[in-house]
Amino acid sequence: GLDIPEISHGEMAVMSDYRSGIIDLASRAVDTNESFRRMLNYAEIQYSYCLWGRMPGSVTDEESPFNECAHAYLAATKAVLLSMREMPRERAAAGEIISAVDADMVRRGLALITCRFSGEAFNTADIVKPRWSGIPFHVASMASLT
């Protein structure tokens, strides 16, 4: 599999707001390579394993059973975005998103926010599943499923 650099908790909070735009841009990319397509595919598969980001607190609550899998799909999304800087047709749009993400992180004071999964790197060969056994002990997750 392909290695995916870690993403900080602060980056996650902002990247989740830009995820759909990043994936839309990446899905329209024409001049791609196998690594890019595998990373994009992983980001989308991992997103579905995390119930499409719909579980409350999956991005913001370190105790959420879905937090680690959210780290995985958002780390892959970030890797997809950064790789588009090298693509002639997507470079400008990717650069605009990167600038917006950077500005948003500074504005929201999230640049230095970390959690226990912030230093964890991922790999496209490893799907990260939610901690299903933790759902009964996480009130927000339990409430959303009942």
C-alpha positions as CSV (number, residue, x, y, z in Angstrom):
1,G,0.0,0.0,0.0
2,L,0.9,3.7,-0.1
3,D,1.9,5.5,3.0
4,I,-0.3,8.4,4.1
5,P,1.2,11.1,6.3
6,E,-0.5,11.9,9.5
7,I,-3.0,14.7,10.0
8,S,-3.3,16.8,13.2
9,H,-6.6,17.1,15.0
10,G,-6.7,20.8,14.1
11,E,-6.2,20.0,10.4
12,M,-9.0,17.5,10.6
13,A,-11.5,20.0,11.8
14,V,-10.7,22.3,8.8
15,M,-10.2,19.6,6.2
16,S,-13.6,18.1,6.9
17,D,-15.1,21.4,5.8
18,Y,-13.3,21.3,2.5
19,R,-13.5,17.5,1.9
20,S,-16.3,17.5,-0.6
21,G,-14.6,20.2,-2.7
22,I,-11.3,18.4,-2.7
23,I,-12.9,15.1,-3.7
24,D,-14.9,16.8,-6.4
25,L,-11.8,18.4,-7.9
26,A,-9.8,15.2,-7.6
27,S,-12.6,13.2,-9.2
28,R,-12.5,15.5,-12.3
29,A,-8.7,15.3,-12.6
30,V,-7.7,14.0,-16.0
31,D,-3.9,13.8,-15.9
32,T,-3.5,11.3,-12.9
33,N,-1.3,8.4,-12.0
34,E,-1.9,5.2,-10.2
35,S,-0.7,6.5,-6.8
36,F,-3.1,9.4,-7.0
37,R,-6.1,7.2,-8.0
38,R,-5.3,4.7,-5.2
39,M,-5.1,7.5,-2.7
40,L,-8.4,9.0,-3.9
41,N,-10.0,5.5,-3.8
42,Y,-8.7,4.9,-0.3
43,A,-10.1,8.3,0.9
44,E,-13.5,7.4,-0.5
45,I,-13.5,3.9,0.9
46,Q,-12.4,5.0,4.3
47,Y,-15.0,7.8,4.3
48,S,-17.7,5.1,3.8
49,Y,-16.3,3.0,6.6
50,C,-16.7,6.0,8.8
51,L,-20.4,6.2,7.9
52,W,-19.8,9.2,5.5
53,G,-18.7,11.5,8.4
54,R,-22.2,11.5,9.8
55,M,-21.4,10.3,13.3
56,P,-21.4,13.2,15.8
57,G,-18.0,14.0,17.1
58,S,-16.1,11.7,14.7
59,V,-13.9,14.6,13.8
60,T,-13.8,16.7,16.9
61,D,-14.2,14.2,19.8
62,E,-11.0,12.1,20.5
63,E,-13.1,9.6,22.5
64,S,-15.5,9.0,19.5
65,P,-15.2,5.4,18.2
66,F,-15.1,7.0,14.8
67,N,-12.2,9.4,15.4
68,E,-9.4,7.2,14.2
69,C,-11.2,6.3,11.0
70,A,-11.9,10.0,10.5
71,H,-8.2,10.6,10.8
72,A,-7.6,8.1,8.1
73,Y,-10.0,9.5,5.5
74,L,-9.1,13.1,6.2
75,A,-5.3,12.2,6.1
76,A,-5.9,10.6,2.7
77,T,-8.0,13.6,1.6
78,K,-5.1,15.9,2.6
79,A,-2.7,13.7,0.6
80,V,-4.9,13.9,-2.4
81,L,-5.1,17.7,-2.2
82,L,-1.4,18.1,-1.8
83,S,-0.7,15.8,-4.8
84,M,-2.9,18.0,-7.0
85,R,-0.4,20.8,-6.6
86,E,1.8,18.9,-9.1
87,M,-1.0,18.5,-11.7
88,P,-1.0,21.2,-14.4
89,R,-4.8,21.5,-14.7
90,E,-5.6,21.2,-11.0
91,R,-2.7,23.2,-9.6
92,A,-4.5,26.5,-9.4
93,A,-7.7,25.2,-7.8
94,A,-5.7,23.0,-5.4
95,G,-3.6,26.0,-4.5
96,E,-6.7,28.1,-3.7
97,I,-8.1,25.3,-1.5
98,I,-4.7,24.9,0.3
99,S,-4.6,28.7,0.9
100,A,-8.1,28.7,2.2
101,V,-7.4,25.7,4.6
102,D,-4.3,27.4,5.9
103,A,-6.1,30.7,6.5
104,D,-9.0,28.9,8.1
105,M,-6.7,27.0,10.5
106,V,-5.0,30.2,11.6
107,R,-8.3,32.1,11.9
108,R,-9.8,29.3,14.1
109,G,-6.6,28.8,16.1
110,L,-6.3,25.1,15.2
111,A,-2.8,24.9,13.9
112,L,-1.4,23.3,17.1
113,I,-4.3,21.2,18.2
114,T,-3.5,17.5,18.4
115,C,-5.0,14.3,19.8
116,R,-3.8,10.7,20.4
117,F,-4.2,9.9,16.7
118,S,-2.5,13.0,15.4
119,G,0.9,11.4,15.0
120,E,-0.5,8.2,13.4
121,A,0.4,7.6,9.7
122,F,-1.9,5.4,7.6
123,N,-1.5,3.2,4.6
124,T,-3.8,2.4,1.7
125,A,-3.4,-1.3,2.4
126,D,-5.0,-0.9,5.9
127,I,-8.7,0.1,6.3
128,V,-9.3,1.7,9.7
129,K,-12.7,0.6,11.0
130,P,-14.6,2.4,13.8
131,R,-14.3,0.9,17.3
132,W,-17.8,-0.6,17.2
133,S,-17.4,-1.8,20.8
134,G,-17.0,1.7,22.0
135,I,-20.3,3.0,20.6
136,P,-22.4,2.1,23.7
137,F,-19.9,4.1,25.8
138,H,-20.0,7.2,23.6
139,V,-23.2,9.1,24.2
140,A,-23.3,11.1,20.9
141,S,-22.7,8.0,18.8
142,M,-25.2,5.9,20.7
143,A,-27.9,8.7,20.4
144,S,-27.4,9.0,16.7
145,L,-27.9,5.3,16.1
146,T,-31.1,5.0,18.2
